[in-house]
């Protein structure tokens, strides 16, 4: 059940910095395989249609009667037509304008939204690989402005092996402050607890990230059951195993270290979280 679309460029652009211009092609860096469901009529398994309904007039309306509404205050909207929104767009250009180079370690991943691979455009191979090599040697990433679909985006360019990768980014005022949530600032940690926690981290540590070691278990289960249903087979749902609740942090840490940490501790980590919550 693999429905991935052919790998095609979604747009063409030009990287510019100083007097240098590098034509590139933009490709999506990921392809979501998340499970999606359609709503069906339970009686006959047929697809349904959602109608556009006006609450004020209590009647169904056509799509060509719609405008875009922006809420100024609760229940108070101003409307925009498609033409008005088009006039507010930045422009039709697709230039990736580099404004500065910074250490990649200085950018927190919370700012990243979507990822795209940049391929060589026509006649740009030498300049493309020159920029890649220079960024690799300097250990720098590039902050840039990129106009996509009429809207200007803040983006980051970085090296990804021999390829350049582009990340669209959130603006600073879109990032929530950690101070807005309770993070247990008044809790204290004993030295013995810290030592055991560091041992547990050490036992669970790996030198490399191996993404192929992880699978979307929910997706696998849904696909398996879907195949069984399609074949008219009996479907069996297994209940998730219950975990014993451990309310003492030290007990949870010691028990985790005692188990086979390489193979079994992934199932024991919730005990530590339960114990931390109980102690807070």
Order of alpha helices (4+ residues) and beta strands (2+ residues): beta-beta-beta-beta-beta-beta-beta-beta-alpha-beta-beta-alpha-beta-beta-beta-alpha-alpha-alpha-alpha
